[in-house]
Amino acid sequence: MDRAVILFASDPALFSALRFSLTLEGFDVRGNTERPTSPMCLIIDQDFRGDGLAWLASLRADGNASPAMLLVTHPDRAVRASAAVLGARLIEKPLTGDELTDALTDILTHRPAA
């Protein structure tokens, strides 16, 4: 199983902490502030570039169908609905336990081969 993911977080402390913990769990974490070109799993913080959900919507509009996870704090119904339309799995912050790594493993294990 390919365990490469791309992490999008504007906050350097959040980016570093997530990169560190996911690397310890065996994921190949890549950081990218440009538009992704390869079909890796995307982990997007809600505050990325001011609005991570809107940024994901722009990726989808450009044809990017990569699996995506959106890290959010207190998502309301509108955020939940928008994420569902975009095919993004919501992971609530603060991150506790193994929810993020379990979700990544699930996505990466069940993703159809390219």
N, CA, C and O of each residue as an XYZ file, in Angstrom:
456
protein
N       0.843     -1.176      0.000
C       0.000      0.000      0.000
C       0.891      1.243      0.000
O       1.791      1.373      0.831
N       0.634      2.145     -0.930
C       1.337      3.426     -0.993
C       0.791      4.310      0.123
O      -0.418      4.528      0.201
N       1.655      4.814      0.976
C       1.218      5.616      2.120
C       1.600      7.085      1.960
O       1.824      7.781      2.951
N       1.674      7.557      0.717
C       2.011      8.951      0.458
C       0.758      9.816      0.547
O      -0.295      9.481      0.005
N       0.906     10.942      1.250
C      -0.178     11.904      1.396
C       0.397     13.305      1.210
O       1.593     13.530      1.397
N      -0.472     14.238      0.841
C      -0.056     15.632      0.733
C      -0.807     16.417      1.802
O      -2.033     16.349      1.891
N      -0.070     17.151      2.597
C      -0.630     17.916      3.704
C      -0.666     19.397      3.345
O       0.347     19.976      2.951
N      -1.837     20.000      3.485
C      -2.022     21.418      3.202
C      -2.460     22.116      4.477
O      -3.607     21.986      4.904
N      -1.546     22.853      5.079
C      -1.834     23.599      6.306
C      -1.029     24.883      6.278
O       0.189     24.850      6.103
N      -1.695     26.010      6.449
C      -1.013     27.311      6.421
C      -0.246     27.578      7.709
O       0.757     28.293      7.698
N      -0.705     27.016      8.807
C      -0.064     27.224     10.109
C       1.178     26.337     10.205
O       1.055     25.112     10.204
N       2.372     26.930     10.287
C       3.599     26.129     10.328
C       3.657     25.154     11.505
O       4.179     24.048     11.364
N       3.129     25.552     12.662
C       3.153     24.662     13.825
C       2.259     23.448     13.591
O       2.648     22.323     13.906
N       1.074     23.667     13.045
C       0.176     22.550     12.742
C       0.796     21.644     11.691
O       0.766     20.420     11.818
N       1.356     22.252     10.654
C       1.992     21.468      9.599
C       3.102     20.581     10.168
O       3.156     19.386      9.879
N       3.979     21.167     10.972
C       5.100     20.417     11.550
C       4.629     19.298     12.462
O       5.153     18.185     12.405
N       3.648     19.582     13.300
C       3.146     18.571     14.233
C       2.503     17.408     13.482
O       2.752     16.246     13.803
N       1.679     17.718     12.489
C       1.030     16.647     11.721
C       2.046     15.854     10.910
O       1.980     14.626     10.847
N       2.977     16.557     10.296
C       4.002     15.861      9.510
C       4.793     14.913     10.403
O       5.046     13.769     10.025
N       5.180     15.379     11.578
C       5.941     14.557     12.514
C       5.154     13.321     12.930
O       5.661     12.203     12.843
N       3.913     13.516     13.384
C       3.146     12.374     13.893
C       2.785     11.389     12.782
O       2.815     10.178     13.002
N       2.445     11.888     11.597
C       2.097     10.971     10.503
C       3.318     10.226      9.983
O       3.215      9.067      9.580
N       4.477     10.885      9.991
C       5.706     10.213      9.583
C       6.027      9.082     10.556
O       6.454      8.004     10.142
N       5.823      9.328     11.846
C       6.042      8.266     12.835
C       5.114      7.074     12.599
O       5.468      5.936     12.906
N       3.934      7.338     12.057
C       2.965      6.275     11.779
C       3.239      5.582     10.438
O       2.497      4.684     10.041
N       4.301      5.999      9.744
C       4.693      5.328      8.513
C       4.168      5.943      7.229
O       4.279      5.336      6.164
N       3.597      7.139      7.312
C       3.112      7.809      6.111
C       4.227      8.651      5.501
O       5.069      9.197      6.214
N       4.222      8.747      4.200
C       5.149      9.597      3.458
C       4.434     10.927      3.256
O       3.653     11.086      2.318
N       4.708     11.880      4.144
C       3.991     13.149      4.153
C       4.732     14.166      3.308
O       5.908     14.457      3.529
N       4.020     14.690      2.347
C       4.578     15.729      1.487
C       3.798     17.008      1.715
O       2.577     16.991      1.867
N       4.505     18.092      1.737
C       3.862     19.390      1.891
C       3.837     20.084      0.550
O       4.794     20.007     -0.221
N       2.760     20.749      0.279
C       2.636     21.373     -1.021
C       1.698     22.551     -0.911
O       0.551     22.400     -0.491
N       2.171     23.716     -1.283
C       1.297     24.871     -1.287
C       0.824     25.193     -2.701
O       0.094     26.161     -2.916
N       1.237     24.388     -3.646
C       0.773     24.532     -5.023
C      -0.358     23.543     -5.269
O      -0.695     22.751     -4.388
N      -0.925     23.584     -6.421
C      -2.003     22.663     -6.769
C      -1.413     21.277     -7.004
O      -0.465     21.134     -7.776
N      -1.961     20.256     -6.350
C      -1.423     18.900     -6.508
C      -1.676     18.367     -7.915
O      -2.729     18.597     -8.510
N      -0.678     17.647     -8.426
C      -0.821     17.079     -9.763
C      -0.911     15.566     -9.742
O      -1.345     14.953    -10.718
N      -0.505     14.960     -8.641
C      -0.588     13.505     -8.553
C      -1.782     13.111     -7.688
O      -2.197     13.873     -6.814
N      -2.333     11.923     -7.932
C      -3.554     11.517     -7.227
C      -3.299     10.928     -5.839
O      -3.704      9.798     -5.566
N      -2.638     11.675     -4.967
C      -2.413     11.232     -3.593
C      -3.552     11.704     -2.713
O      -4.315     12.596     -3.084
N      -3.655     11.100     -1.552
C      -4.652     11.534     -0.584
C      -4.287     12.928     -0.085
O      -3.140     13.183      0.280
N      -5.259     13.818     -0.072
C      -5.063     15.190      0.357
C      -5.577     15.364      1.782
O      -6.692     14.952      2.102
N      -4.764     15.972      2.630
C      -5.186     16.336      3.984
C      -5.166     17.854      4.014
O      -4.106     18.469      3.894
N      -6.344     18.465      4.174
C      -6.473     19.912      4.059
C      -7.025     20.486      5.353
O      -8.100     20.095      5.808
N      -6.284     21.414      5.942
C      -6.778     22.110      7.123
C      -7.836     23.118      6.706
O      -7.729     23.730      5.643
N      -8.851     23.294      7.530
C      -9.950     24.203      7.202
C      -9.472     25.631      6.957
O     -10.137     26.382      6.243
N      -8.349     26.017      7.526
C      -7.858     27.385      7.374
C      -6.823     27.534      6.262
O      -6.250     28.610      6.094
N      -6.578     26.473      5.504
C      -5.582     26.569      4.439
C      -6.010     27.630      3.434
O      -7.115     27.593      2.892
N      -5.112     28.570      3.202
C      -5.364     29.691      2.284
C      -6.663     30.433      2.608
O      -7.347     30.937      1.718
N      -6.984     30.485      3.899
C      -8.170     31.216      4.333
C      -9.445     30.402      4.357
O     -10.334     30.685      5.160
N      -9.561     29.400      3.504
C     -10.768     28.565      3.447
C     -10.430     27.265      2.715
O     -10.523     27.186      1.490
N     -10.044     26.265      3.477
C      -9.647     24.983      2.894
C     -10.744     24.320      2.087
O     -10.466     23.657      1.088
N     -11.982     24.491      2.507
C     -13.105     23.897      1.789
C     -13.269     24.538      0.413
O     -13.505     23.840     -0.572
N     -13.147     25.860      0.343
C     -13.238     26.555     -0.947
C     -12.068     26.158     -1.844
O     -12.227     26.020     -3.057
N     -10.895     25.977     -1.241
C      -9.731     25.570     -2.032
C      -9.946     24.176     -2.604
O      -9.616     23.920     -3.763
N     -10.503     23.267     -1.792
C     -10.815     21.927     -2.296
C     -11.851     22.007     -3.416
O     -11.750     21.283     -4.406
N     -12.836     22.874     -3.267
C     -13.843     23.039     -4.321
C     -13.193     23.477     -5.633
O     -13.599     23.038     -6.709
N     -12.184     24.341     -5.540
C     -11.501     24.779     -6.764
C     -10.701     23.636     -7.379
O     -10.606     23.536     -8.602
N     -10.125     22.774     -6.541
C      -9.422     21.598     -7.067
C     -10.393     20.668     -7.789
O     -10.099     20.170     -8.876
N     -11.547     20.442     -7.176
C     -12.564     19.581     -7.787
C     -13.032     20.178     -9.120
O     -13.240     19.451    -10.091
N     -13.196     21.495     -9.158
C     -13.627     22.158    -10.393
C     -12.588     21.983    -11.501
O     -12.929     21.966    -12.684
N     -11.318     21.854    -11.106
C     -10.234     21.635    -12.075
C     -10.086     20.170    -12.455
O      -9.218     19.822    -13.256
N     -10.933     19.299    -11.880
C     -10.898     17.884    -12.226
C     -10.109     16.999    -11.289
O      -9.942     15.812    -11.571
N      -9.614     17.532    -10.181
C      -8.858     16.716     -9.232
C      -9.832     15.877     -8.407
O     -10.654     16.414     -7.664
N      -9.732     14.572     -8.544
C     -10.635     13.654     -7.840
C      -9.914     12.871     -6.743
O     -10.411     11.839     -6.293
N      -8.754     13.351     -6.312
C      -8.001     12.663     -5.262
C      -8.836     12.538     -3.998
O      -9.639     13.421     -3.694
N      -8.653     11.446     -3.258
C      -9.346     11.352     -1.969
C      -8.888     12.504     -1.075
O      -7.721     12.893     -1.099
N      -9.817     13.042     -0.288
C      -9.489     14.212      0.519
C     -10.068     14.099      1.919
O     -11.131     13.519      2.139
N      -9.328     14.676      2.853
C      -9.769     14.781      4.233
C      -9.679     16.256      4.612
O      -8.711     16.938      4.275
N     -10.689     16.732      5.307
C     -10.710     18.119      5.743
C     -10.664     18.140      7.263
O     -11.526     17.565      7.928
N      -9.645     18.812      7.811
C      -9.494     18.943      9.253
C     -10.246     20.189      9.694
O      -9.905     21.297      9.282
N     -11.270     20.019     10.532
C     -12.160     21.116     10.899
C     -12.381     21.192     12.409
O     -12.215     20.212     13.136
N     -12.757     22.382     12.850
C     -13.152     22.601     14.238
C     -14.623     22.979     14.250
O     -15.020     23.939     13.590
N     -15.425     22.247     14.982
C     -16.853     22.506     15.124
C     -17.566     22.733     13.780
O     -18.104     23.816     13.548
N     -17.576     21.734     12.904
C     -18.244     21.932     11.613
C     -19.760     22.048     11.780
O     -20.379     21.281     12.517
N     -20.336     23.014     11.085
C     -21.786     23.150     11.110
C     -22.383     22.331      9.958
O     -21.655     21.671      9.217
N     -23.693     22.379      9.817
C     -24.364     21.589      8.773
C     -23.905     21.974      7.378
O     -23.742     21.112      6.514
N     -23.697     23.261      7.156
C     -23.275     23.722      5.829
C     -21.896     23.162      5.469
O     -21.675     22.736      4.335
N     -20.979     23.164      6.422
C     -19.636     22.610      6.173
C     -19.738     21.114      5.919
O     -19.105     20.595      4.999
N     -20.529     20.422      6.724
C     -20.699     18.983      6.535
C     -21.289     18.673      5.156
O     -20.840     17.751      4.475
N     -22.287     19.440      4.758
C     -22.926     19.225      3.459
C     -21.958     19.523      2.316
O     -21.879     18.762      1.351
N     -21.227     20.624      2.425
C     -20.266     20.976      1.377
C     -19.165     19.932      1.256
O     -18.776     19.565      0.147
N     -18.664     19.456      2.381
C     -17.631     18.425      2.360
C     -18.159     17.154      1.705
O     -17.452     16.513      0.927
N     -19.394     16.789      2.016
C     -19.987     15.587      1.423
C     -20.105     15.723     -0.087
O     -19.804     14.784     -0.824
N     -20.542     16.891     -0.551
C     -20.667     17.134     -1.995
C     -19.308     17.006     -2.672
O     -19.217     16.507     -3.794
N     -18.249     17.455     -1.993
C     -16.898     17.409     -2.556
C     -16.214     16.062     -2.337
O     -15.091     15.850     -2.796
N     -16.888     15.157     -1.637
C     -16.313     13.837     -1.394
C     -15.186     13.842     -0.379
O     -14.307     12.981     -0.428
N     -15.198     14.797      0.538
C     -14.148     14.894      1.555
C     -14.626     14.299      2.872
O     -15.772     14.493      3.277
N     -13.753     13.591      3.515
C     -14.042     13.054      4.843
C     -13.652     14.108      5.867
O     -12.553     14.659      5.803
N     -14.545     14.394      6.812
C     -14.258     15.364      7.866
C     -13.583     14.684      9.040
O     -14.006     13.616      9.483
N     -12.540     15.306      9.533
C     -11.877     14.888     10.762
C     -11.885     16.115     11.663
O     -11.350     17.164     11.306
N     -12.502     15.972     12.843
C     -12.629     17.121     13.732
C     -11.382     17.334     14.573
O     -10.759     16.397     15.072
N     -11.039     18.638     14.708
C      -9.957     19.052     15.585
C     -10.576     19.480     16.903
O     -11.702     19.979     16.896
N      -9.916     19.316     18.014
C      -8.548     18.836     18.106
C      -8.463     17.340     17.806
O      -9.368     16.563     18.112
N      -7.358     16.980     17.205
C      -7.142     15.581     16.852
C      -6.804     14.795     18.109
O      -5.879     15.141     18.844
N      -7.562     13.740     18.343
C      -7.313     12.880     19.493
C      -7.310     11.436     19.026
O      -7.975     11.091     18.049
N      -6.581     10.614     19.709
C      -6.561      9.197     19.362
C      -6.003      8.951     17.983
O      -5.144      9.689     17.500
N      -6.501      7.903     17.354
C      -5.994      7.465     16.058
C      -6.950      7.757     14.912
O      -6.827      7.149     13.848
N      -7.889      8.662     15.094
C      -8.903      8.900     14.068
C      -8.292      9.270     12.718
O      -8.718      8.748     11.689
N      -7.305     10.161     12.706
C      -6.695     10.586     11.453
C      -5.946      9.439     10.779
O      -6.129      9.194      9.586
N      -5.114      8.745     11.527
C      -4.351      7.644     10.913
C      -5.259      6.500     10.498
O      -5.017      5.866      9.471
N      -6.301      6.220     11.276
C      -7.246      5.171     10.892
C      -7.976      5.550      9.599
O      -8.157      4.711      8.716
N      -8.391      6.802      9.495
C      -9.084      7.255      8.286
C      -8.158      7.216      7.076
O      -8.573      6.813      5.990
N      -6.913      7.631      7.256
C      -5.946      7.569      6.157
C      -5.706      6.133      5.706
O      -5.683      5.842      4.510
N      -5.531      5.253      6.664
C      -5.313      3.852      6.324
C      -6.506      3.291      5.567
O      -6.340      2.559      4.592
N      -7.706      3.633      6.014
C      -8.920      3.180      5.336
C      -8.975      3.698      3.899
O      -9.227      2.934      2.968
N      -8.742      4.985      3.727
C      -8.779      5.576      2.385
C      -7.715      4.956      1.481
O      -8.004      4.592      0.341
N      -6.508      4.838      1.976
C      -5.413      4.350      1.155
C      -5.518      2.855      0.856
O      -5.029      2.389     -0.174
N      -6.154      2.110      1.753
C      -6.319      0.679      1.552
C      -7.434      0.388      0.549
O      -7.340     -0.555     -0.237
N      -8.473      1.192      0.580
C      -9.640      0.928     -0.261
C      -9.710      1.775     -1.521
O     -10.700      1.735     -2.251
N      -8.648      2.546     -1.775
C      -8.634      3.369     -2.986
C      -8.429      2.483     -4.203
O      -7.564      1.608     -4.190
N      -9.211      2.694     -5.252
C      -9.016      1.907     -6.471
C      -7.654      2.199     -7.084
O      -7.148      3.318     -7.000
N      -7.074      1.186     -7.696
C      -5.769      1.359     -8.353
C      -5.911      2.324     -9.516
O      -6.917      2.328    -10.226
N      -4.879      3.143     -9.697
C      -4.909      4.141    -10.780
C      -4.620      3.494    -12.117
O      -4.603      4.176    -13.142
